[in-house]
């Protein structure tokens, strides 16, 4: 799968995502409450066989924007039988120590990427909560992931 692939977007997605994500500490985070900052939602999980390769890139992206008005979240689409502790251990083992959220699939579907979205799917939200550009799908270890997403994020910070 090539990271450069673009997933189609529907008119619904142009207004932003909808729904609520669950935190691994037992709380919840409504997508509507993410307004006011740039947010990167990296949908994947242990179910994605490329996750061990993807998470170090996500960690580099999070480090680049640490202390800025940008949030980077790994959003697990794993089944409920995968525990929060397992997600945390898997993420840390693969270099990502940042925020982990859980989605039953409803939030990702609200992006309009189709019935079977490609994993990973990366969605960038602007400070108004709208999807910036198009959701990106797939992963290619030879593509400079951080630069590719920075080209979307940096203009939103101005």
VEXDREN-2710 file (C-alpha; in Angstrom, 1 decimal):
% VEXDREN-2710
k/r/px/py/pz
1/UNK/0.0/0.0/0.0
2/UNK/1.4/3.4/-0.9
3/UNK/1.1/6.1/1.7
4/UNK/0.6/8.6/-1.1
5/UNK/-2.8/7.2/-1.9
6/UNK/-5.7/9.6/-1.3
7/UNK/-9.0/8.3/-0.1
8/UNK/-12.2/9.9/-1.5
9/UNK/-14.0/12.4/0.7
10/UNK/-17.7/13.0/0.8
11/UNK/-19.5/16.3/1.4
12/UNK/-20.2/15.2/4.9
13/UNK/-16.5/14.9/5.7
14/UNK/-15.8/18.4/4.4
15/UNK/-17.5/19.7/7.6
16/UNK/-15.4/17.5/9.9
17/UNK/-15.7/14.3/11.8
18/UNK/-18.4/13.5/14.2
19/UNK/-18.7/11.2/17.2
20/UNK/-16.8/10.4/20.3
21/UNK/-13.6/8.5/20.9
22/UNK/-12.8/6.6/24.1
23/UNK/-9.5/7.3/25.9
24/UNK/-7.4/4.4/27.3
25/UNK/-7.9/5.9/30.8
26/UNK/-11.7/5.2/30.7
27/UNK/-12.8/8.7/29.6
28/UNK/-14.1/10.0/26.3
29/UNK/-13.3/12.7/23.9
30/UNK/-15.9/14.2/21.5
31/UNK/-14.5/15.2/18.1
32/UNK/-16.4/18.5/18.5
33/UNK/-14.3/19.3/21.5
34/UNK/-11.1/19.1/19.5
35/UNK/-11.7/22.5/18.0
36/UNK/-9.2/25.3/18.7
37/UNK/-6.1/23.4/17.7
38/UNK/-4.7/21.3/14.8
39/UNK/-5.4/17.6/15.4
40/UNK/-3.9/14.6/13.7
41/UNK/-5.9/11.4/14.0
42/UNK/-3.9/8.3/12.9
43/UNK/-6.5/5.5/12.6
44/UNK/-5.0/2.0/12.8
45/UNK/-4.2/-0.4/15.6
46/UNK/-2.7/-3.7/16.3
47/UNK/-5.1/-5.1/13.6
48/UNK/-3.0/-3.2/11.1
49/UNK/0.1/-5.4/10.3
50/UNK/2.1/-2.3/9.4
51/UNK/1.6/-0.7/12.8
52/UNK/5.1/-1.6/14.0
53/UNK/6.6/0.4/11.1
54/UNK/4.0/3.2/11.3
55/UNK/4.2/4.1/15.0
56/UNK/7.9/5.3/14.9
57/UNK/6.9/7.8/12.2
58/UNK/3.9/8.9/14.3
59/UNK/6.2/9.4/17.3
60/UNK/8.5/11.6/15.2
61/UNK/5.5/13.7/14.1
62/UNK/4.4/14.1/17.7
63/UNK/7.9/15.1/18.8
64/UNK/8.1/17.7/16.0
65/UNK/4.9/19.4/17.2
66/UNK/5.4/18.9/21.0
67/UNK/4.6/22.2/22.8
68/UNK/2.8/23.6/19.8
69/UNK/-1.0/23.9/19.3
70/UNK/-1.0/20.4/17.6
71/UNK/-2.3/17.2/19.0
72/UNK/-1.3/13.8/17.6
73/UNK/-3.4/10.8/18.5
74/UNK/-3.1/7.1/17.5
75/UNK/-6.7/5.9/17.2
76/UNK/-7.1/2.2/17.6
77/UNK/-9.7/0.4/15.6
78/UNK/-8.9/-2.8/17.5
79/UNK/-11.8/-5.0/18.8
80/UNK/-13.0/-4.4/22.4
81/UNK/-11.2/-7.7/23.3
82/UNK/-7.9/-5.8/22.9
83/UNK/-7.3/-4.2/26.3
84/UNK/-6.2/-0.6/26.8
85/UNK/-3.0/-2.0/28.5
86/UNK/-2.2/-4.1/25.4
87/UNK/-2.6/-1.0/23.2
88/UNK/-0.3/1.0/25.5
89/UNK/2.3/-1.8/25.6
90/UNK/2.2/-2.3/21.8
91/UNK/2.5/1.5/21.2
92/UNK/5.4/1.9/23.6
93/UNK/7.2/-1.2/22.2
94/UNK/7.0/0.4/18.8
95/UNK/8.2/3.8/19.7
96/UNK/5.0/5.8/20.3
97/UNK/4.4/7.1/23.8
98/UNK/1.7/9.6/23.0
99/UNK/-2.1/9.7/23.2
100/UNK/-4.0/6.6/22.3
101/UNK/-7.7/6.8/21.6
102/UNK/-10.2/4.1/20.6
103/UNK/-12.8/4.1/17.9
104/UNK/-15.5/1.5/17.2
105/UNK/-15.3/2.7/13.6
106/UNK/-18.1/5.3/13.8
107/UNK/-15.7/8.3/13.9
108/UNK/-13.6/7.0/11.0
109/UNK/-16.8/6.3/8.9
110/UNK/-17.9/9.9/9.5
111/UNK/-14.8/10.9/7.4
112/UNK/-16.5/9.5/4.4
113/UNK/-13.7/7.2/3.4
114/UNK/-16.0/4.4/2.4
115/UNK/-17.2/1.2/4.0
116/UNK/-13.8/-0.4/4.3
117/UNK/-11.2/2.3/4.8
118/UNK/-7.6/1.6/4.2
119/UNK/-5.4/1.3/7.2
120/UNK/-3.9/3.5/8.3
121/UNK/-6.1/6.4/7.6
122/UNK/-4.7/9.8/8.7
123/UNK/-7.1/12.7/9.1
124/UNK/-5.9/16.2/9.9
125/UNK/-8.4/18.6/11.5
126/UNK/-7.9/22.3/11.3
127/UNK/-8.6/24.6/14.3
128/UNK/-12.2/24.9/13.3
129/UNK/-12.7/21.1/13.4
130/UNK/-12.9/20.7/9.6
131/UNK/-10.9/18.1/7.7
132/UNK/-7.8/19.7/6.2
133/UNK/-7.2/18.4/2.7
134/UNK/-8.2/14.8/2.2
135/UNK/-7.8/11.8/4.5
136/UNK/-4.6/10.0/3.6
137/UNK/-4.6/6.2/3.4
138/UNK/-2.0/3.6/3.3
139/UNK/1.6/3.6/4.3
140/UNK/4.9/3.4/2.5
141/UNK/8.1/3.3/4.6
142/UNK/10.0/4.9/1.8
143/UNK/7.9/8.1/1.9
144/UNK/8.9/10.9/4.2
145/UNK/5.8/10.7/6.4
146/UNK/6.7/13.6/8.7
147/UNK/7.3/16.0/5.8
148/UNK/4.1/14.9/4.0
149/UNK/2.0/15.6/7.0
150/UNK/3.9/18.7/8.0
151/UNK/3.0/20.2/4.6
152/UNK/-0.7/19.9/5.7
153/UNK/-0.2/20.9/9.3
154/UNK/2.2/23.9/9.0
155/UNK/-0.1/26.2/7.0
156/UNK/-2.8/25.6/9.6
157/UNK/-0.7/27.0/12.4
158/UNK/-0.4/30.4/10.8
END
